[in-house]
């Protein structure tokens, strides 16, 4: 089975017209697919309105109990069900899921190593059997950034990590492509210049770009997840704008392709 894992972020979710445009294109995207979403910008906005101020470290959200309540309401409720309803209107039989639903993603609370991230989950296991069953039944999973520890505790989990974990787990038995859609045309040399796209990044290039501080903040976990996915058998990883997703799927030059260094391929 060929499966596409597609992750979208706030640049699509926060704008109703953009979301509608993306979902219309996504509904026509070929083959079996899974949509993964975060919603951090919206969660921060809702949190601030409730007096819960966001705290970020290297693109990761510090999650105390109040923050966990906010992100669960926003990710698993408002955003997830809105996307599912819109897909149903497009005749796509979508099913919204947290990691707790069907036990599809089990995590552990991140150990404290210098920084206490609070109720943040590190993924331990993906229930690929259930996902296979859903996809085979022509259901489209819409997975949000909440997982669980199988002991009754929900955990805030990076949506890029979820997309990567789904991709690597499914890649053991399927051909999987992983697409990260965000608010830039790709990974940029100059984040203010949309034309400064880096068309290809391997691990060697990545190390140099980090040393030069060209890549920093939230792009670091995104690329870390991309390389981990390739190492674990994912066929292809792409980063770019949601509206260019169909071009990427057709192999046309658009966005940034991530690949392993050549010496790792032998």
C-alpha positions, 0 to 999 in steps of 0.5 A: 500500500502506498501511503502519504502522511501530510502534516499541516500547521497554523499557517493553514489552520488559522485562516478559514479560506486557506484551510478550505482551499487546502482541504479541497486540494487534499481531498483530491490527493491520490492514494491512501493518506493521513492528515496530521495537524497541530495548531499551536498559534491558535492554542497560544491565542486561546490560552492568552485569552484565558490568562495562560501564557505560552512558553517555548524552548527550541520550538517546543511548548512547555506544557503545564496542566493549564496549558495541557487543558488548552491544547487538548480543547483546541487541537482535539476539539475545535480544530480537529472536528472542524477539519473532519466536518469540512472533509465530510462536506467534500465527500471524504470519510474522515475520522478525527483522532487523538493518540488515545483513540483506538490506542493509535499512539502511546507516549511517555512523559518526557523525562526532565533533562535540564528542561522540564517540558511538563506534560509533553509526550515522547512517542513509544508505540504506534498501532499500525494494525488499526491504522491499516484497518482504517485505511483499508476501509477507506477511512481517512484518519485526521490525527491531532497533536495529543497522545496518551500514556496508557495510564489515563494521562493525555500528553501534548506531543509535537505534530511533526513528531507524530507525522514522523512516527506514523510514517516510520511505523507504517514504512515497515510494511508500506511505501510511505511519503512524508510531507510537512506543509508550513508557512514558507516555500521550503527551508530558506537561507534567508527566512525573509526571502521566499526565493532563497529556497534550499532545494535539497538538504542532507545531514551534512548540509544540515549540520553546516546550516545549524552551525551558521544559525541559518536553521534554528528554532522550530525548524530544528525539530522539523528537520530532526524528524525528517532525517529520523524518518528517512533513517527508518525507511520512509521513502521520501520527505518534503517540506514546503507550502501547502498549496505546492503539495500537488506539485511535490507529489508529481515530482516537480521542483517545489519546496525542499526535499530531505535526503540522507547523506550519500555515505549513509546509503551504502 
